[in-house]
Structure formats: structure tokens, C-alpha cells
Amino acid sequence: MEHVELFFKSIFIDNMVFATFLGMCSYLAVSKKVSTAVGLGAAVIFVLAITVPLNWLLDQYLLQPGALSWLGAEYADYDLSFLSFIMFIATIATMVQLVEIVVEKFSPSLYNSLGIFLPLIAVNCAILGGSLFMQSREIQTFGLAFNYGVASGIGWFLAILAIAAIREKIRYSNVPPALRGLGITFIITGLMAIGFMSFGGMLTGGDEEAPKEEKTAKVQESVEDSNKDKVANNIKLNE
């Protein structure tokens, strides 16, 4: 259940684009065609799926305070957390370089259409944000870290795919001249973000029922206590 909850929450509720507005440069620049959006989205999913669990291992066994205790008791006091950014970016850059080589080898047309934005995945804030969110949320297991990386990538993929499909349709629509281009794109992105915010109630309904039940129980207890006090007072008056 924890994996399912994290999966859907990372896609719809904590969407990288619509909830935290990360990776907007690539989101806006490569979303003019669905074909290029699909290629970049797939690359982002792959990079996040690899780098988030790898960075989880680095964080757990190297960077956290006391993470080096597995080397011996004399290393238990070491704190290498100040190296988090450097290590995370190094892992991301390695995976992006691998993706660039594969795409250039097997799909030169996609490689040419993505242009500079493919190697720029290495400094895409959505990619680094996935690892930093994993660290700040203290994800417990390697499996959950992999789940979070894949789900975050799928969320970013759905966002860029949706805006690319809309922009292809808008190209043949009568958009006011002042809003053509990035203007209408920002407006649509804001509206889509509002729509994705509605998914926030998916995982909070059960949490809101518990306080109501507690309040009802407290009211019943107070009523019972007041009735007991009245009965005791009546007994004293009768005596």
C-alpha cells in the first residue's frame, strides 16, 4: 500500500511541474511537438529511475551523519552531507551522458530535434529535485526510492506530453496576438496546475475523518460526565 500511495502521490499530487514548477525550461522549450516531448519525457523517466535510487544509496551509506559506521566504529562520527550536491550532480551527469550516447546511436533524428536540451538534463532542476526531495522526505528503503524516481519521471512526462498536445492544437486556433507563444502556454500551465491540485484530496480524505471521530468521542464523554455530575448532585439533594 505504501508503494501505491507514493506512486500516485508523486505523479498527481507532488507533480514536478504543476506542484513545484521544476524543469520549466525544458518543459517550455521542447513541448512544441508531441514526438520530441515523448522522447525527452522518456529520457527524464530513465534518468530519474536510475539516479534517485543510486543517490539514495550514496546518502544512506556515505553522506549522512554516521553513514560510514559500516567501515568501523572510528568512522561513525564522520559527516559528509556537505558533499550531497556534488555527488548527486555527478551521478546525474553520468546517467545523462549515457542517455545521450544511446539516443544519438539509435535515434539520430530525435537527438537532433532535442538539441542542447538533452545534455542539459544534467542540470535540469527536476532531476536534481527528485534526489533532494528523496533526501528531505527521508525515504526509508531502496524500493521506495526507485518507486519515487519512476513516478516523478512519469509525472514530468505526463506534464510535457499534455502541454505538447495542447500546443499542437492551439497552433491552428484563433489565439489573440498578445497571448501567442509563451503567453498562452503559461496560462494553460497555470490552469493545468489548478486541475492537478484537485488530486490533493485523494489521500487526505481518511486523515480528516479521524479528528471528527475523536471530536465526537470527546463530546460523548463530556455529555456522560455532565450526566454523572447531575446524578451525583441529585443524590446529594435527596440526602
SVG drawing of the C-alpha trace seen along z (x, -y; Angstrom):
<svg xmlns="http://www.w3.org/2000/svg" viewBox="-35 -42 74 44">
<polyline fill="none" stroke="black" stroke-width="0.4" points="0.0,0.0 2.9,-2.4 4.3,-1.9 1.0,-2.5 0.4,-5.7 3.8,-7.0 3.5,-6.2 0.2,-8.1 1.1,-10.9 4.4,-11.6 2.6,-11.6 -0.6,-13.6 -0.2,-15.5 3.5,-16.3 3.9,-16.6 7.3,-18.1 5.9,-20.7 2.5,-21.5 3.2,-21.4 6.8,-22.6 7.3,-24.1 10.7,-22.3 12.2,-21.7 10.2,-24.5 13.0,-25.4 12.8,-22.1 9.1,-21.9 8.5,-25.1 11.2,-24.7 10.7,-21.1 6.9,-21.0 6.1,-22.3 5.8,-18.8 4.5,-15.6 7.2,-13.5 10.1,-15.5 8.1,-15.8 7.8,-12.0 11.5,-11.5 12.6,-14.0 10.0,-12.7 11.2,-9.1 14.8,-10.3 13.7,-12.1 11.9,-8.9 15.1,-6.8 17.4,-9.3 15.2,-9.7 14.6,-6.0 18.4,-5.4 19.7,-8.5 17.2,-8.6 17.9,-5.1 21.6,-5.5 21.7,-8.8 19.7,-7.1 22.5,-4.5 25.0,-7.3 23.0,-9.2 22.5,-6.1 25.9,-4.6 28.2,-7.6 26.8,-11.1 24.5,-11.0 26.0,-11.7 27.2,-8.3 26.6,-6.6 30.2,-5.4 29.8,-3.3 29.8,-0.2 33.5,-0.8 34.2,-0.7 33.4,-2.4 36.1,-5.0 34.2,-6.4 30.9,-6.7 31.4,-10.4 32.1,-11.5 29.6,-13.7 29.9,-14.1 26.5,-15.6 28.2,-18.8 29.1,-16.7 25.5,-15.9 25.1,-18.3 28.4,-17.4 27.8,-13.6 24.2,-13.9 25.1,-16.0 28.0,-13.7 25.6,-10.7 23.1,-12.6 25.7,-13.8 26.9,-10.2 23.5,-8.9 22.6,-11.8 25.8,-11.1 24.8,-7.5 21.3,-8.5 22.8,-11.0 25.1,-8.3 22.2,-5.8 19.8,-8.3 22.4,-9.6 23.2,-6.0 19.7,-4.6 17.6,-7.7 19.7,-10.5 16.5,-12.4 15.3,-12.6 18.8,-13.5 18.9,-16.4 15.3,-17.6 16.1,-17.7 19.3,-19.6 21.0,-21.1 18.2,-20.2 19.2,-16.6 22.6,-17.1 21.0,-19.9 19.0,-17.2 22.2,-17.0 21.4,-20.5 17.6,-20.1 16.3,-21.2 13.6,-18.5 16.3,-15.8 18.2,-17.2 15.0,-18.0 14.0,-14.3 17.1,-13.3 16.9,-16.2 13.2,-15.5 14.1,-11.9 16.7,-13.0 14.5,-15.6 11.5,-13.2 13.7,-10.6 12.5,-7.7 13.2,-4.6 14.0,-1.8 15.7,-1.4 12.5,-0.1 10.6,-3.2 13.4,-5.4 13.1,-3.6 9.4,-3.9 9.6,-7.7 12.1,-8.2 10.0,-6.4 6.8,-8.1 8.3,-11.5 9.6,-10.9 6.1,-9.8 4.6,-12.9 7.0,-15.1 6.4,-13.0 2.6,-13.5 3.0,-17.2 5.2,-17.8 3.1,-15.4 -0.1,-17.2 1.2,-20.7 2.7,-19.5 -0.6,-18.0 -2.4,-21.2 0.2,-23.5 -0.1,-21.5 -3.9,-22.1 -3.5,-25.8 -1.3,-26.3 -4.5,-26.2 -6.7,-28.1 -7.5,-31.8 -5.4,-32.9 -5.1,-36.7 -1.8,-38.1 -0.7,-39.3 -1.0,-35.7 0.6,-33.7 3.6,-31.7 4.7,-31.5 1.8,-33.7 -1.0,-31.2 1.4,-28.4 1.9,-29.9 -1.9,-30.4 -2.6,-26.8 0.1,-25.6 -1.5,-27.5 -4.9,-26.1 -3.5,-22.5 -1.7,-23.1 -5.0,-24.1 -6.5,-21.0 -3.8,-18.8 -4.2,-20.5 -7.6,-18.8 -5.9,-15.5 -4.7,-16.6 -7.9,-15.4 -7.2,-11.8 -5.0,-10.9 -6.4,-13.3 -10.0,-12.2 -9.1,-9.5 -7.0,-11.8 -9.9,-14.2 -12.3,-11.6 -10.2,-10.7 -10.4,-14.1 -14.1,-14.1 -14.4,-10.8 -12.2,-12.0 -14.3,-15.1 -17.5,-13.0 -16.0,-10.7 -14.9,-13.8 -18.4,-15.3 -20.0,-12.0 -17.5,-11.8 -18.3,-15.3 -22.1,-14.6 -21.6,-11.5 -19.6,-13.3 -22.2,-16.1 -24.9,-13.5 -22.9,-11.8 -22.5,-15.2 -26.2,-15.8 -27.0,-12.4 -24.5,-13.0 -26.0,-16.4 -29.5,-15.0 -28.4,-12.2 -26.8,-14.8 -30.0,-16.9 -32.2,-13.9 -29.9,-13.1"/>
</svg>
